[in-house]
Amino acid sequence: MNLATCIQPSKTKLDTCVPFNFRVLGEQVLVVSDLGDWLFLAPEEFAAFIEGRTQPGETLHERLLDKNLLAADVDKKAVADRWQRQNKSLFHGPSLHTLALTGRSNQACRYSPTATVGMDRTDTDMSVAVAERAVDLAFQTTSPTIALALGGSEPLANWEVLQHAVEYARQKNALAGKGLSLSMQSNLALLDDEKLGYLVDRRVQIGTRLDGPADLHDALNPWHDGSAHAATVAWVQKIHQRYADLGLDAELYRVPVTVTLTRPSLGRVGEIVAQLATVGCRFALLQPVDTFGLPPQVAAELGVSMDAFLIAYREAIEAMIALNRTGTRIAERHAGTMLAKLLGETDPSDLGLRSPGTSCIGQLAYGSDGRVFSSEEGRLCDVAGDPMFEVGTVASSYQSLVSGGGTRAFVMAGLQEGQPDCVNCAYKPLCGQQVEGNYKTQGSIHGRMRDSDWCKQQKSLFDLWTRKLSDANEAERALLRRWAEHQSLEHFMLQREAL
């Protein structure tokens, strides 16, 4: 479509419009305001909009009015309140704090640069002293909520310190009274009934990864003690049963699963989604394999282009939607975040879709040796040999971590308004920056969005969801709204009175 033939610059009256950007998709123009309200317009409708030619009572005028796109009718107080709600994360310190409890792993995940040492390398374990100091720093945040993520290559390998971190955090919160949530990401193979009982009793949310059917998962996650797939599936089912025994909502309290799509995954997306449904997964995060730090041969064998990932992602989405239509509930977590932003009913404040980015001001990561990083992605850069995102140690002051020179540089680089290709992008109010991702893929924390796979991914997915929402019938829109609903897992939110 040649939009220039529909527009006469001399006739534009942009003072009649709220600040907006636009994007041409097919034969339509997508208009997005700076608050994230959006609307598809035909070319002639777009011309009428920017020329201020609409009149009250006309269908187009009422559509524009409904989306808060007409400047004369904007409630400025409501706009200010909404902006503050959408940007509430800017008014407090980091809420996510990730502890890398160990560099050890019992499984040799082929695409993970963290699984680099065997189970005998206890020198890579976090000590009790470092864990306590990390938790102390986390509780100095001005955020009313703290999400303490227990990670590392395989956190269950350092069980004693994991327990200590949980107990110490709960004791701290007995005084602080914050909204504390505890989580652990694990391959689950080191679980036993006693450990599971402890984690369930202490309300630690357990997440895992599942890369598809047994042959695919086991090829990507070799384990000398047997089938990694069989162990993961068995423990996922046990965890679901424990939640059911507690009387928790069976549709809501499920193990969140991460699926990493690699080259061997391509062409098997339908099988992967079917596997997730079989084990009772309700929430899955699909992500492309990150080859940063991998040996060149492994990167070539497992890596996927962004184009290939996007094709596979769309296949997965269609498979999930088809399952939902037959009564099997399953949703993709990144899709849920994007849909929530586009529907505008809630702001999920997703760490990957904020401007400025969340490095140091939204999250911090604590290495097993006591060094502190801008994020878990920043820590993984260090694991791969590049300490670019180290901002201090657990002996540092909280103030120096969240306002030091490195932090300031990351925040400035993570601003959409500072990116030439972001400032005029239709999706600017909905998207965000990942300075660690920019650095890993393009060698600069600022990145070049025009050449960025991250930018390509986000634009493609926002295109997908705006189209789906715009074209959906009532039943389809209800399904997508369900994906976007923010489900508060109150059982995992520990307030002072719950301890």
C-alpha positions as CSV (number, residue, x, y, z in Angstrom):
1,M,0.0,0.0,0.0
2,N,1.3,3.5,-0.9
3,L,0.1,5.6,2.0
4,A,1.6,8.7,0.5
5,T,-1.2,8.8,-2.1
6,C,-3.8,9.1,0.6
7,I,-2.2,11.9,2.6
8,Q,-1.8,15.6,1.8
9,P,0.7,17.1,4.3
10,S,-0.8,20.6,3.9
11,K,-4.1,19.3,5.2
12,T,-2.9,17.6,8.3
13,K,-4.0,18.9,11.7
14,L,-2.0,16.7,14.1
15,D,-3.0,18.9,17.1
16,T,-6.4,17.2,16.9
17,C,-4.7,13.8,17.6
18,V,-3.0,12.5,20.7
19,P,0.7,11.7,20.2
20,F,0.9,8.5,18.2
21,N,3.0,6.4,15.9
22,F,1.8,4.2,13.1
23,R,2.7,1.0,11.1
24,V,1.4,-0.1,7.7
25,L,0.3,-3.8,7.8
26,G,-1.1,-5.1,4.6
27,E,-3.8,-2.8,3.4
28,Q,-4.4,-1.1,6.8
29,V,-2.7,1.4,9.0
30,L,-2.1,0.5,12.7
31,V,-2.2,3.6,14.9
32,V,-0.8,3.3,18.4
33,S,-0.9,6.1,20.9
34,D,1.9,6.9,23.4
35,L,-0.3,5.1,26.1
36,G,-0.6,2.0,24.0
37,D,-4.1,2.3,22.7
38,W,-4.3,1.1,19.2
39,L,-6.6,0.8,16.2
40,F,-6.5,-0.4,12.6
41,L,-7.6,2.2,10.0
42,A,-8.2,2.0,6.3
43,P,-6.0,4.5,4.4
44,E,-8.8,6.9,3.8
45,E,-9.8,6.7,7.5
46,F,-6.2,7.4,8.5
47,A,-6.2,10.5,6.3
48,A,-9.5,11.7,7.9
49,F,-8.0,11.1,11.3
50,I,-4.8,13.1,10.8
51,E,-6.7,15.9,9.0
52,G,-9.2,16.3,11.8
53,R,-12.1,15.6,9.5
54,T,-14.2,13.3,11.7
55,Q,-17.4,14.5,13.4
56,P,-19.2,13.3,16.5
57,G,-21.8,10.6,15.7
58,E,-19.8,9.2,12.8
59,T,-18.6,5.6,13.2
60,L,-15.0,6.5,12.7
61,H,-15.1,9.4,15.2
62,E,-16.6,7.1,17.8
63,R,-14.0,4.4,17.2
64,L,-11.2,7.0,17.6
65,L,-12.9,8.3,20.7
66,D,-13.2,4.8,22.2
67,K,-9.4,4.4,21.8
68,N,-8.6,7.8,23.3
69,L,-7.0,9.0,20.1
70,L,-8.7,12.4,19.8
71,A,-6.8,15.1,21.7
72,A,-9.8,17.3,22.5
73,D,-11.6,14.5,24.3
74,V,-8.8,13.2,26.4
75,D,-9.2,13.2,30.2
76,K,-5.8,14.5,31.3
77,K,-6.2,13.3,34.9
78,A,-7.1,9.8,33.8
79,V,-4.2,9.8,31.4
80,A,-1.8,10.8,34.1
81,D,-3.1,8.2,36.5
82,R,-2.9,5.6,33.8
83,W,0.7,6.5,32.9
84,Q,1.7,6.1,36.5
85,R,0.0,2.7,36.8
86,Q,1.8,1.6,33.6
87,N,5.1,2.8,34.8
88,K,4.8,1.9,38.5
89,S,8.1,-0.1,38.4
90,L,10.0,3.2,37.9
91,F,9.0,4.3,41.3
92,H,10.7,1.6,43.3
93,G,13.9,-0.6,43.2
94,P,14.5,-4.0,41.8
95,S,11.8,-6.7,42.6
96,L,13.5,-9.8,41.1
97,H,16.6,-11.2,42.8
98,T,18.2,-14.3,41.4
99,L,20.6,-16.4,43.4
100,A,22.9,-18.8,41.5
101,L,23.3,-21.4,44.1
102,T,25.8,-23.6,42.2
103,G,27.6,-24.1,39.0
104,R,27.1,-27.9,39.3
105,S,24.6,-29.9,37.3
106,N,23.6,-33.5,37.2
107,Q,22.6,-33.2,33.5
108,A,24.7,-31.9,30.7
109,C,22.2,-29.6,29.0
110,R,23.7,-29.1,25.6
111,Y,22.5,-25.5,25.0
112,S,23.2,-24.2,28.5
113,P,26.6,-22.5,29.1
114,T,25.9,-22.8,32.9
115,A,26.1,-26.6,33.0
116,T,29.8,-26.6,32.7
117,V,30.9,-28.5,35.8
118,G,30.2,-31.9,37.3
119,M,28.6,-32.8,40.6
120,D,32.0,-33.1,42.3
121,R,32.8,-29.4,41.8
122,T,31.5,-28.2,45.2
123,D,33.8,-25.2,44.9
124,T,31.2,-23.6,42.6
125,D,28.5,-23.7,45.4
126,M,27.3,-20.5,47.0
127,S,28.1,-20.3,50.7
128,V,25.7,-19.6,53.5
129,A,27.4,-16.3,54.1
130,V,27.0,-15.2,50.5
131,A,23.4,-16.3,50.4
132,E,22.6,-14.4,53.5
133,R,24.2,-11.2,52.2
134,A,22.4,-11.6,48.9
135,V,19.1,-11.8,50.7
136,D,20.0,-8.9,52.9
137,L,20.6,-6.8,49.7
138,A,17.3,-8.0,48.2
139,F,15.4,-6.8,51.3
140,Q,16.9,-3.3,51.0
141,T,14.9,-2.7,47.8
142,T,12.2,-0.1,48.0
143,S,9.9,-2.4,46.0
144,P,6.8,-3.6,48.0
145,T,7.3,-7.0,46.5
146,I,10.4,-9.3,46.3
147,A,10.6,-12.3,44.0
148,L,13.5,-14.4,45.1
149,A,14.5,-16.9,42.4
150,L,16.7,-19.8,43.4
151,G,18.7,-20.8,40.4
152,G,22.1,-21.7,39.1
153,S,22.9,-24.7,37.0
154,E,20.9,-27.1,39.2
155,P,19.9,-25.5,42.5
156,L,19.0,-28.8,44.2
157,A,22.7,-29.7,44.1
158,N,23.3,-27.2,46.8
159,W,20.3,-28.2,48.9
160,E,21.5,-27.1,52.3
161,V,22.1,-23.5,51.2
162,L,18.8,-23.5,49.3
163,Q,17.0,-24.3,52.5
164,H,19.0,-21.7,54.4
165,A,18.2,-19.0,51.9
166,V,14.5,-19.9,52.1
167,E,14.4,-19.8,55.9
168,Y,16.5,-16.7,56.1
169,A,14.3,-14.9,53.6
170,R,11.1,-15.9,55.4
171,Q,12.6,-14.7,58.7
172,K,13.5,-11.3,57.2
173,N,10.0,-10.9,55.8
174,A,8.5,-11.6,59.2
175,L,9.8,-8.1,60.0
176,A,9.7,-6.5,56.6
177,G,6.1,-7.6,55.7
178,K,6.7,-7.4,51.9
179,G,5.0,-9.4,49.3
180,L,7.6,-12.2,49.1
181,S,7.5,-15.0,46.5
182,L,10.0,-17.8,46.3
183,S,10.7,-19.8,43.2
184,M,13.1,-22.5,41.9
185,Q,14.0,-23.5,38.4
186,S,15.2,-27.1,38.3
187,N,15.4,-30.1,36.0
188,L,13.8,-32.0,39.0
189,A,16.0,-35.1,38.7
190,L,17.5,-34.6,42.2
191,L,14.1,-34.3,43.9
192,D,12.9,-36.8,46.4
193,D,9.7,-36.9,48.5
194,E,11.3,-35.2,51.5
195,K,12.7,-32.3,49.4
196,L,9.4,-31.9,47.5
197,G,7.5,-31.9,50.9
198,Y,9.8,-29.1,52.1
199,L,9.4,-27.0,49.0
200,V,5.6,-27.3,48.9
201,D,5.3,-26.6,52.6
202,R,7.5,-23.5,52.3
203,R,5.4,-22.3,49.2
204,V,8.4,-22.3,46.8
205,Q,7.0,-22.3,43.3
206,I,8.8,-25.0,41.2
207,G,9.5,-24.5,37.5
208,T,11.2,-26.7,35.0
209,R,12.1,-27.1,31.4
210,L,10.7,-29.7,28.9
211,D,12.0,-29.6,25.4
212,G,9.6,-32.0,23.8
213,P,9.0,-35.8,23.6
214,A,11.4,-38.2,25.3
215,D,13.9,-38.6,22.4
216,L,14.2,-34.9,21.8
217,H,14.4,-33.9,25.4
218,D,16.9,-36.6,26.3
219,A,19.1,-35.8,23.3
220,L,19.3,-32.1,24.5
221,N,19.7,-33.0,28.2
222,P,21.9,-36.1,28.6
223,W,21.8,-37.8,32.0
224,H,24.0,-40.7,32.9
225,D,21.4,-42.0,35.5
226,G,18.6,-42.5,33.0
227,S,16.0,-40.6,31.0
228,A,15.9,-36.9,32.0
229,H,12.5,-36.7,30.3
230,A,11.0,-39.5,32.4
231,A,12.3,-38.0,35.6
232,T,10.9,-34.5,34.7
233,V,7.5,-35.8,33.7
234,A,7.2,-38.0,36.8
235,W,8.0,-35.1,39.2
236,V,5.8,-32.6,37.3
237,Q,2.9,-35.0,37.8
238,K,3.7,-35.5,41.5
239,I,3.9,-31.7,42.0
240,H,0.5,-31.3,40.4
241,Q,-0.9,-34.0,42.7
242,R,0.6,-32.2,45.8
243,Y,-1.1,-28.9,44.7
244,A,-4.4,-30.8,44.2
245,D,-4.1,-32.4,47.7
246,L,-3.8,-28.9,49.1
247,G,-7.1,-28.0,47.5
248,L,-5.5,-25.4,45.1
249,D,-7.1,-24.6,41.8
250,A,-6.0,-27.3,39.5
251,E,-6.3,-25.0,36.4
252,L,-4.1,-22.4,38.0
253,Y,-1.5,-24.1,40.2
254,R,0.6,-26.0,37.7
255,V,4.4,-26.2,37.1
256,P,5.5,-23.4,34.7
257,V,7.5,-24.9,31.9
258,T,10.2,-23.4,29.6
259,V,10.7,-24.8,26.2
260,T,13.8,-24.0,24.3
261,L,13.4,-24.4,20.5
262,T,16.6,-25.6,18.8
263,R,17.3,-26.8,15.3
264,P,16.2,-30.4,16.1
265,S,12.9,-28.9,17.4
266,L,12.0,-27.5,14.0
267,G,9.3,-29.6,12.3
268,R,8.3,-31.2,15.6
269,V,6.4,-28.2,17.1
270,G,3.1,-30.1,17.1
271,E,4.7,-33.0,19.0
272,I,6.2,-30.5,21.5
273,V,2.8,-28.8,22.2
274,A,1.1,-32.2,22.5
275,Q,3.7,-33.3,25.0
276,L,3.1,-30.2,27.1
277,A,-0.6,-30.9,27.1
278,T,-0.1,-34.5,28.0
279,V,1.8,-33.6,31.2
280,G,-0.8,-31.1,32.2
281,C,1.1,-27.9,31.4
282,R,-1.0,-24.8,31.5
283,F,1.7,-22.2,31.1
284,A,4.7,-22.6,28.8
285,L,7.3,-20.1,27.7
286,L,8.7,-20.8,24.2
287,Q,12.1,-19.3,23.5
288,P,14.8,-19.6,20.8
289,V,18.0,-21.2,21.9
290,D,20.7,-18.7,23.0
291,T,24.0,-19.7,21.4
292,F,26.1,-17.0,23.1
293,G,29.0,-18.7,24.8
294,L,28.4,-22.1,23.2
295,P,31.2,-23.9,21.3
296,P,30.9,-23.0,17.6
297,Q,30.1,-26.6,16.6
298,V,27.3,-26.9,19.1
299,A,26.0,-23.4,18.2
300,A,25.9,-24.5,14.5
301,E,24.2,-27.7,15.4
302,L,21.5,-26.3,17.7
303,G,21.1,-22.7,16.6
304,V,18.0,-21.4,14.8
305,S,17.5,-18.3,12.7
306,M,14.9,-15.8,13.9
307,D,12.8,-16.5,10.8
308,A,12.8,-20.2,11.6
309,F,11.9,-19.5,15.3
310,L,9.0,-17.2,14.3
311,I,7.6,-19.9,12.0
312,A,7.9,-22.5,14.7
313,Y,6.4,-20.1,17.3
314,R,3.3,-19.5,15.1
315,E,2.9,-23.2,14.6
316,A,3.0,-23.7,18.4
317,I,0.4,-20.9,18.9
318,E,-2.0,-22.4,16.4
319,A,-1.6,-25.8,18.0
320,M,-2.3,-24.3,21.5
321,I,-5.4,-22.4,20.2
322,A,-6.7,-25.6,18.7
323,L,-6.3,-27.5,22.0
324,N,-8.1,-24.7,23.8
325,R,-11.0,-25.0,21.4
326,T,-11.3,-28.7,22.4
327,G,-11.3,-27.9,26.1
328,T,-7.6,-28.4,26.9
329,R,-6.3,-25.2,28.6
330,I,-2.7,-24.2,27.7
331,A,-1.2,-20.8,27.1
332,E,2.1,-19.4,26.0
333,R,3.4,-17.0,28.6
334,H,5.0,-14.3,26.4
335,A,1.8,-14.3,24.3
336,G,-0.1,-13.7,27.5
337,T,2.1,-10.7,28.4
338,M,1.7,-9.1,24.9
339,L,-2.0,-9.7,24.9
340,A,-2.4,-8.1,28.3
341,K,-0.5,-5.0,27.0
342,L,-2.6,-4.8,23.9
343,L,-5.9,-5.3,25.7
344,G,-4.9,-2.6,28.1
345,E,-6.9,-4.0,31.0
346,T,-3.9,-4.9,33.1
347,D,-0.2,-4.0,32.9
348,P,1.8,-7.2,33.5
349,S,5.0,-5.2,33.9
350,D,7.0,-7.9,32.2
351,L,10.7,-7.7,32.8
352,G,11.5,-8.1,29.1
353,L,9.1,-5.4,27.8
354,R,9.9,-2.3,29.8
355,S,11.5,1.0,29.0
356,P,14.0,1.7,30.4
357,G,15.1,-1.9,30.7
358,T,15.3,-3.7,34.0
359,S,19.0,-4.1,34.3
360,C,19.8,-3.3,38.0
361,I,16.7,-1.2,38.5
362,G,14.2,-4.1,38.0
363,Q,16.4,-7.0,38.8
364,L,19.7,-8.1,40.2
365,A,21.5,-11.5,40.0
366,Y,23.9,-12.9,42.6
367,G,26.7,-15.2,41.5
368,S,27.7,-18.2,43.7
369,D,31.0,-16.4,44.4
370,G,29.3,-13.3,45.7
371,R,29.6,-11.1,42.6
372,V,26.5,-9.1,41.6
373,F,25.2,-8.7,38.1
374,S,22.7,-6.5,36.2
375,S,20.4,-9.5,35.6
376,E,20.5,-13.2,35.2
377,E,21.3,-12.6,31.5
378,G,24.2,-10.5,32.6
379,R,25.4,-13.2,34.9
380,L,25.2,-15.7,32.1
381,C,27.4,-13.4,30.0
382,D,30.0,-13.8,32.8
383,V,29.6,-17.6,32.8
384,A,30.5,-17.4,29.1
385,G,33.6,-15.5,29.9
386,D,32.6,-11.8,29.7
387,P,32.1,-9.9,33.0
388,M,30.6,-6.9,31.2
389,F,27.5,-6.8,33.5
390,E,29.2,-7.2,36.9
391,V,28.1,-4.2,39.0
392,G,29.6,-5.1,42.4
393,T,29.7,-7.8,45.0
394,V,27.5,-8.8,48.0
395,A,29.8,-6.6,50.1
396,S,28.8,-3.5,48.0
397,S,26.1,-1.2,49.3
398,Y,22.7,-1.5,47.8
399,Q,22.9,2.2,46.7
400,S,26.0,1.6,44.7
401,L,24.4,-1.4,42.9
402,V,21.3,0.5,41.8
403,S,22.8,3.8,41.0
404,G,26.5,3.2,40.1
405,G,28.1,4.2,36.8
406,G,27.4,0.8,35.2
407,T,23.8,0.9,36.2
408,R,23.3,4.4,34.8
409,A,24.8,3.4,31.5
410,F,22.5,0.3,31.3
411,V,19.4,2.4,32.1
412,M,20.3,5.0,29.4
413,A,20.9,2.3,26.8
414,G,17.6,0.7,27.7
415,L,15.5,3.7,27.0
416,Q,13.3,3.5,23.9
417,E,13.4,7.2,23.5
418,G,17.2,7.0,22.9
419,Q,16.9,4.4,20.1
420,P,16.6,5.9,16.6
421,D,14.5,3.0,15.4
422,C,12.4,2.7,18.5
423,V,11.4,6.4,19.0
424,N,9.1,6.3,15.9
425,C,8.0,2.7,16.2
426,A,4.3,2.0,16.6
427,Y,5.1,-0.5,19.3
428,K,7.3,1.8,21.4
429,P,4.8,2.1,24.4
430,L,4.3,-1.7,24.4
431,C,7.9,-2.9,24.0
432,G,11.2,-2.6,25.8
433,Q,15.0,-3.0,25.6
434,Q,17.3,-5.8,26.7
435,V,20.8,-4.3,26.9
436,E,22.3,-7.7,27.7
437,G,20.7,-9.2,24.6
438,N,21.9,-6.2,22.5
439,Y,25.4,-6.8,23.8
440,K,25.5,-10.5,23.2
441,T,24.1,-10.3,19.7
442,Q,25.5,-7.0,18.4
443,G,28.4,-6.2,20.6
444,S,26.9,-3.0,22.1
445,I,24.5,-2.4,25.0
446,H,22.8,0.2,22.7
447,G,22.3,-2.3,19.9
448,R,21.0,-1.4,16.4
449,M,17.3,-2.2,16.3
450,R,17.2,-2.2,12.5
451,D,19.5,-5.2,12.5
452,S,18.3,-6.8,15.8
453,D,16.8,-10.2,16.0
454,W,15.2,-9.1,19.3
455,C,13.4,-6.2,17.5
456,K,12.4,-8.5,14.7
457,Q,10.9,-11.0,17.1
458,Q,8.9,-8.4,19.1
459,K,7.6,-6.6,16.0
460,S,6.6,-9.9,14.4
461,L,4.8,-11.0,17.5
462,F,3.0,-7.7,18.1
463,D,2.0,-7.9,14.4
464,L,0.6,-11.4,15.0
465,W,-1.4,-10.5,18.1
466,T,-2.8,-7.1,16.9
467,R,-4.1,-9.0,13.8
468,K,-5.5,-11.8,15.8
469,L,-7.3,-9.5,18.2
470,S,-8.6,-7.3,15.4
471,D,-9.9,-10.3,13.3
472,A,-11.2,-12.4,16.2
473,N,-14.8,-13.3,16.6
474,E,-16.4,-13.2,20.1
475,A,-15.4,-16.7,21.1
476,E,-11.8,-16.3,19.8
477,R,-11.5,-12.9,21.6
478,A,-12.7,-14.5,24.9
479,L,-10.0,-17.2,24.5
480,L,-7.3,-14.6,24.0
481,R,-8.6,-12.5,26.9
482,R,-8.2,-15.6,29.1
483,W,-4.6,-15.9,28.0
484,A,-4.1,-12.3,29.0
485,E,-5.7,-12.5,32.4
486,H,-3.3,-11.9,35.3
487,Q,-3.7,-14.8,37.5
488,S,-2.5,-14.0,41.0
489,L,-0.9,-17.0,42.7
490,E,-1.8,-16.0,46.2
491,H,-0.6,-19.3,47.6
492,F,3.0,-18.4,46.6
493,M,2.8,-14.8,47.9
494,L,4.1,-14.7,51.5
495,Q,2.9,-11.8,53.6
496,R,3.9,-11.3,57.2
497,E,0.7,-12.9,58.5
498,A,1.3,-16.0,56.5
499,L,4.6,-16.9,58.2
